[in-house]
Amino acid sequence: MGTGAPPRTLRRDVLRASDFTGRPMGISGRPAWLTRRGMAGIRSMVEVAAAHGVAVGTCLAGSGVTPDLLDDPDAAVHGSQELVVAANLVRACPRPGLGVEAGSRLGLRHYGVWGFALLASPTLGVAAEVGLQRLALTYVTAGVALWVAGEEVRVEVDAAGVPAAVRDFVVERELATVRTIVDAILGEPVPLLRVELRRPPVTGLFPGVPVVFDAPRDALVAAAPVLDRPLPQADQRTMRLCARECDLLLHDRLDHRVTECVRTLCHTTGSFPDMTTTAARLHLSTRTLRRRLAAEGTSYHRLVAEVRHATAIELLSTTRLGVEPIALRLGYTDASTFTRAFRRWTGTTPGAYRSSAR
């Protein structure tokens, strides 16, 4: 998922800045969008959309999320569904800073026991280790790593695996979320030295903090001693209990069925990756992916068709997009090819289906 080192077991109660020197700590392996999470991430984007005059239906189109789920405390979605909503938001309101707005809304209260584990940590450094080891319990859709270089501590976001259309949004959101969380556990604003962004210069991002554009990496940068700061709500017993509960939750958050993993990956791109690409993203060989799908009673071709069918129904029912734009979004070369496929699925044409659904 990211470029950091594999998670490590918490070994002691006090970490110092030097413990992070020269070796990034983060999470690796499974892509972030293959984990399930609550609705807060999508809800924050819907709130940002509403603030900019974008309708809820436009924001949720094609995501498989209905408005009634937004406030359901038991509802769960995949990270890929968040990416669909992000793409809709960016498409409807193409302006920089939307990710910062969304990330600033993801306060510590949205993270449950994971947030309590961070609050109860003795220092910011320990909180960083506890949190990064269990990042699958959050709303990240990119890789996140923390490390110390010289006198500076860096929190870097690796969004290389995120679709290009939403990459800037995701980077903004992840960095803004980290800043919001750190402010909350410190009990005061974190003293940032600067924000580094790979993107070309734009105005209005991260007000009050120097921003370096066209940087080699996307990162928040602070003075390294901030990791040694004691936290005001430190309680080691609470931290350990919460960390243990987080570890139990992690197993439930990961979807181990390959069928569901493929479905969620298909939601991340309108071009629908081929089987070889999907297998690589799942860290499987093509042969293994084919065998495991067969064992679950399906095939890659069938799954892609199912996702295209469901997405087509959603777009025809909830948006005013024409047949041609829908066809292109679903990865078809033209409207006629999509129409033939849709007729095969439903026995009718896209236009006729839309008319009957009204």
C-alpha positions as CSV (number, residue, x, y, z in Angstrom):
1,M,0.0,0.0,0.0
2,G,2.8,2.4,0.7
3,T,6.5,2.5,0.5
4,G,7.2,2.3,4.2
5,A,8.7,-0.6,6.2
6,P,6.5,-3.4,7.4
7,P,4.5,-2.8,10.6
8,R,6.5,-3.5,13.8
9,T,5.3,-4.6,17.2
10,L,5.2,-1.9,19.9
11,R,8.2,-2.7,22.0
12,R,8.3,0.0,24.6
13,D,6.4,2.9,26.0
14,V,8.7,5.8,25.0
15,L,10.0,6.4,21.5
16,R,12.3,9.2,20.6
17,A,12.8,11.1,17.4
18,S,16.0,9.1,16.8
19,D,14.0,5.9,16.6
20,F,12.6,7.1,13.2
21,T,15.9,8.3,11.8
22,G,16.8,7.1,8.3
23,R,14.0,4.5,8.0
24,P,10.4,5.3,7.2
25,M,7.6,3.8,9.2
26,G,4.4,3.2,7.5
27,I,2.4,0.3,6.0
28,S,3.0,-1.9,3.0
29,G,1.5,-4.7,1.0
30,R,-2.3,-4.6,0.7
31,P,-3.7,-1.6,-1.2
32,A,-5.6,0.8,1.0
33,W,-8.7,0.7,-1.1
34,L,-9.2,-3.0,-0.3
35,T,-10.0,-2.3,3.3
36,R,-13.5,-1.5,4.6
37,R,-14.2,1.6,6.6
38,G,-17.1,3.6,8.0
39,M,-19.0,6.4,6.2
40,A,-17.1,9.4,7.6
41,G,-14.7,9.7,4.7
42,I,-17.5,9.8,2.1
43,R,-19.7,12.0,4.4
44,S,-16.9,14.6,4.6
45,M,-16.8,14.7,0.8
46,V,-20.5,15.1,0.5
47,E,-20.4,18.0,3.0
48,V,-17.7,19.7,0.9
49,A,-19.7,19.1,-2.2
50,A,-22.8,20.7,-0.6
51,A,-20.7,23.7,0.4
52,H,-19.9,24.2,-3.3
53,G,-23.4,23.6,-4.6
54,V,-22.9,20.0,-5.8
55,A,-25.9,17.7,-5.3
56,V,-25.6,14.6,-3.1
57,G,-26.8,12.4,-6.1
58,T,-24.0,13.8,-8.3
59,C,-21.4,13.1,-5.6
60,L,-22.5,9.5,-4.9
61,A,-23.2,8.5,-8.5
62,G,-21.6,5.1,-9.4
63,S,-20.3,4.5,-5.9
64,G,-22.9,2.1,-4.7
65,V,-23.6,4.4,-1.7
66,T,-27.1,5.8,-1.2
67,P,-27.9,8.9,0.8
68,D,-29.5,7.0,3.6
69,L,-26.3,5.2,4.4
70,L,-24.4,8.4,5.1
71,D,-25.5,8.6,8.7
72,D,-25.7,4.8,9.3
73,P,-23.2,4.0,12.1
74,D,-23.1,0.4,11.0
75,A,-22.6,1.0,7.2
76,A,-19.2,0.1,5.7
77,V,-17.7,0.8,2.3
78,H,-14.4,0.0,0.5
79,G,-11.8,2.6,-0.1
80,S,-12.5,2.3,-3.8
81,Q,-16.0,3.6,-3.2
82,E,-14.4,6.7,-1.6
83,L,-12.3,7.2,-4.7
84,V,-15.4,7.1,-6.9
85,V,-17.0,9.8,-4.8
86,A,-13.8,11.8,-4.9
87,A,-13.7,11.6,-8.7
88,N,-17.3,12.8,-8.9
89,L,-16.6,15.7,-6.6
90,V,-13.5,16.8,-8.5
91,R,-15.3,16.4,-11.8
92,A,-18.2,18.5,-10.6
93,C,-16.1,21.1,-8.8
94,P,-12.6,21.3,-10.4
95,R,-10.7,23.5,-8.1
96,P,-7.7,23.0,-5.7
97,G,-8.2,22.8,-2.0
98,L,-11.2,20.4,-1.9
99,G,-9.0,17.7,-0.4
100,V,-7.8,20.1,2.3
101,E,-11.5,20.9,3.1
102,A,-12.4,17.2,3.3
103,G,-9.4,16.2,5.4
104,S,-10.0,19.0,7.8
105,R,-13.4,17.6,8.5
106,L,-12.1,14.2,9.5
107,G,-11.5,14.9,13.2
108,L,-10.3,12.4,15.8
109,R,-13.9,11.7,16.8
110,H,-14.4,9.8,13.5
111,Y,-11.8,7.1,14.3
112,G,-13.2,5.3,17.3
113,V,-10.8,3.1,19.3
114,W,-7.9,4.0,17.0
115,G,-8.3,7.6,17.9
116,F,-8.4,6.8,21.6
117,A,-5.2,4.7,21.3
118,L,-3.4,7.8,19.9
119,L,-4.8,10.2,22.5
120,A,-3.7,7.9,25.3
121,S,-0.1,7.5,24.0
122,P,2.7,9.0,26.2
123,T,4.3,11.0,23.4
124,L,3.6,12.0,19.8
125,G,6.3,9.5,18.6
126,V,4.5,6.6,20.3
127,A,1.2,7.8,18.9
128,A,2.8,7.8,15.4
129,E,3.9,4.2,15.8
130,V,0.6,3.0,17.2
131,G,-1.3,4.8,14.5
132,L,0.8,3.8,11.5
133,Q,0.9,0.2,12.4
134,R,-2.9,0.2,12.3
135,L,-3.6,2.6,9.5
136,A,-6.1,0.2,7.8
137,L,-8.5,1.3,10.5
138,T,-8.5,4.9,9.1
139,Y,-9.8,6.5,5.9
140,V,-6.5,6.7,4.0
141,T,-6.5,5.7,0.3
142,A,-2.8,6.3,-0.2
143,G,0.5,5.1,1.4
144,V,1.6,7.1,4.5
145,A,5.1,6.9,6.0
146,L,6.9,8.9,8.8
147,W,10.6,9.3,9.2
148,V,13.3,11.6,10.5
149,A,15.9,13.2,8.2
150,G,18.4,15.3,10.1
151,E,16.6,17.7,12.3
152,E,13.3,17.3,10.5
153,V,10.4,14.8,10.8
154,R,8.5,14.1,7.6
155,V,5.1,12.6,7.1
156,E,5.1,11.5,3.4
157,V,2.1,10.5,1.3
158,D,2.6,8.1,-1.6
159,A,-0.3,8.4,-4.0
160,A,1.3,6.7,-7.0
161,G,-1.2,3.9,-7.0
162,V,-4.2,6.3,-6.9
163,P,-6.0,7.1,-10.1
164,A,-4.5,10.3,-11.7
165,A,-7.8,12.1,-11.8
166,V,-8.1,12.2,-8.0
167,R,-4.4,12.1,-7.0
168,D,-4.0,15.7,-6.0
169,F,-7.3,15.5,-4.1
170,V,-6.1,12.4,-2.2
171,V,-2.7,13.9,-1.3
172,E,-4.4,17.1,0.0
173,R,-6.9,15.1,2.0
174,E,-4.3,12.7,3.6
175,L,-2.0,15.6,4.6
176,A,-4.8,17.7,5.9
177,T,-6.1,14.7,7.9
178,V,-2.7,14.1,9.5
179,R,-2.5,17.7,10.5
180,T,-6.0,17.7,12.0
181,I,-5.3,14.5,14.0
182,V,-2.0,15.7,15.3
183,D,-3.5,19.0,16.3
184,A,-6.2,17.1,18.3
185,I,-3.8,14.8,20.2
186,L,-1.4,17.6,21.0
187,G,-4.2,19.8,22.2
188,E,-2.8,22.7,20.1
189,P,-1.8,23.3,16.4
190,V,1.3,21.3,15.4
191,P,4.2,23.7,14.5
192,L,4.8,22.8,10.8
193,L,7.9,24.0,9.1
194,R,6.4,23.6,5.6
195,V,4.3,21.5,3.3
196,E,5.9,19.9,0.2
197,L,3.8,19.1,-2.8
198,R,4.7,17.5,-6.1
199,R,2.0,19.5,-8.0
200,P,2.6,22.8,-9.8
201,P,1.9,26.0,-7.8
202,V,-1.7,26.9,-6.9
203,T,-3.0,29.4,-4.4
204,G,-5.0,28.9,-1.2
205,L,-3.6,25.5,0.0
206,F,-2.7,25.1,3.7
207,P,-3.0,28.8,4.7
208,G,-0.5,30.0,7.3
209,V,2.1,27.3,6.4
210,P,4.9,27.8,3.7
211,V,4.1,25.5,0.7
212,V,6.9,24.2,-1.6
213,F,5.5,23.2,-5.0
214,D,7.1,21.0,-7.6
215,A,8.8,19.1,-4.8
216,P,10.1,15.5,-5.2
217,R,7.6,14.2,-2.6
218,D,4.3,15.1,-0.9
219,A,4.9,15.7,2.8
220,L,4.3,17.6,6.0
221,V,7.6,18.7,7.6
222,A,8.1,19.6,11.2
223,A,11.1,19.9,13.6
224,A,12.1,16.4,14.8
225,P,11.8,17.1,18.5
226,V,8.0,17.4,18.2
227,L,8.0,13.6,18.3
228,D,9.2,13.8,21.9
229,R,6.3,16.0,23.0
230,P,4.3,14.4,25.9
231,L,0.6,14.2,25.2
232,P,-1.9,15.8,27.6
233,Q,-4.2,12.7,27.9
234,A,-1.5,10.1,28.2
235,D,-2.5,6.8,29.9
236,Q,-0.4,3.8,29.1
237,R,-3.0,1.2,30.2
238,T,-5.7,2.8,28.1
239,M,-3.3,3.0,25.1
240,R,-2.5,-0.7,25.4
241,L,-6.1,-1.8,25.7
242,C,-7.1,0.4,22.7
243,A,-4.2,-0.9,20.6
244,R,-5.2,-4.5,21.4
245,E,-8.8,-3.8,20.4
246,C,-7.5,-2.2,17.2
247,D,-5.6,-5.3,16.4
248,L,-8.8,-7.4,16.7
249,L,-10.7,-5.0,14.5
250,L,-8.0,-5.1,11.8
251,H,-8.9,-8.7,10.9
252,D,-12.5,-7.8,10.3
253,R,-11.7,-4.8,8.2
254,L,-9.7,-6.7,5.6
255,D,-11.8,-8.4,3.0
256,H,-10.1,-11.8,2.3
257,R,-12.3,-13.0,-0.5
258,V,-10.6,-12.3,-3.8
259,T,-14.0,-11.8,-5.5
260,E,-14.7,-8.7,-3.4
261,C,-11.1,-7.4,-3.8
262,V,-11.5,-7.5,-7.6
263,R,-14.9,-5.8,-7.4
264,T,-13.4,-3.0,-5.4
265,L,-10.4,-2.6,-7.7
266,C,-12.8,-2.3,-10.7
267,H,-14.4,0.7,-8.9
268,T,-11.2,2.6,-8.9
269,T,-10.9,3.2,-12.6
270,G,-13.3,3.8,-15.5
271,S,-11.0,1.9,-17.8
272,F,-11.3,-1.4,-15.9
273,P,-7.8,-2.9,-15.6
274,D,-7.0,-6.2,-17.4
275,M,-6.5,-9.3,-15.4
276,T,-2.7,-9.1,-15.3
277,T,-2.8,-5.6,-13.9
278,T,-5.4,-6.5,-11.3
279,A,-3.4,-9.5,-10.2
280,A,-0.3,-7.4,-9.8
281,R,-2.2,-4.9,-7.7
282,L,-3.4,-7.7,-5.5
283,H,0.1,-9.1,-5.2
284,L,-0.9,-12.3,-6.9
285,S,0.2,-14.0,-10.1
286,T,-2.4,-14.1,-12.9
287,R,-2.6,-17.9,-12.6
288,T,-3.3,-17.7,-8.8
289,L,-5.9,-15.0,-9.3
290,R,-7.7,-17.1,-12.0
291,R,-7.6,-20.2,-9.7
292,R,-8.9,-18.4,-6.6
293,L,-11.7,-16.8,-8.6
294,A,-12.7,-20.2,-10.0
295,A,-12.7,-21.6,-6.4
296,E,-15.1,-18.8,-5.5
297,G,-17.4,-19.8,-8.4
298,T,-16.7,-16.9,-10.8
299,S,-14.2,-15.5,-13.3
300,Y,-12.5,-12.2,-13.9
301,H,-14.5,-11.5,-17.1
302,R,-17.8,-12.2,-15.2
303,L,-16.8,-9.9,-12.3
304,V,-15.9,-7.0,-14.6
305,A,-19.2,-7.4,-16.4
306,E,-21.1,-7.4,-13.1
307,V,-19.4,-4.1,-12.0
308,R,-20.0,-2.5,-15.4
309,H,-23.7,-3.5,-15.2
310,A,-24.2,-2.2,-11.7
311,T,-22.3,1.1,-12.5
312,A,-24.3,1.6,-15.7
313,I,-27.6,1.1,-13.8
314,E,-26.5,3.6,-11.2
315,L,-25.4,6.2,-13.7
316,L,-28.5,5.9,-15.8
317,S,-30.7,6.1,-12.7
318,T,-29.1,9.0,-10.8
319,T,-27.3,11.2,-13.4
320,R,-28.1,13.0,-16.6
321,L,-25.0,11.7,-18.4
322,G,-25.6,10.7,-22.0
323,V,-25.1,7.2,-23.2
324,E,-21.7,8.0,-24.8
325,P,-20.1,9.5,-21.7
326,I,-21.4,6.6,-19.6
327,A,-19.9,4.2,-22.2
328,L,-16.5,5.9,-22.1
329,R,-16.5,5.9,-18.3
330,L,-17.2,2.2,-18.3
331,G,-14.3,1.5,-20.6
332,Y,-16.2,0.9,-23.8
333,T,-14.8,2.4,-27.1
334,D,-18.1,3.7,-28.2
335,A,-21.8,4.0,-27.3
336,S,-22.9,1.1,-29.7
337,T,-20.7,-1.4,-28.0
338,F,-22.0,-0.4,-24.6
339,T,-25.6,-0.5,-25.8
340,R,-25.1,-4.1,-27.1
341,A,-23.7,-5.1,-23.7
342,F,-26.5,-3.3,-21.8
343,R,-29.1,-5.1,-23.9
344,R,-27.4,-8.4,-23.2
345,W,-27.6,-7.7,-19.4
346,T,-31.1,-6.3,-19.2
347,G,-33.0,-7.0,-22.5
348,T,-33.4,-3.3,-23.2
349,T,-31.4,-0.3,-24.3
350,P,-29.9,2.3,-22.0
351,G,-32.3,5.0,-23.2
352,A,-35.3,2.8,-22.7
353,Y,-34.1,1.7,-19.2
354,R,-33.6,5.4,-18.2
355,S,-37.1,6.3,-19.4
356,S,-38.7,3.4,-17.4
357,A,-36.7,4.3,-14.3
358,R,-38.1,7.8,-14.1
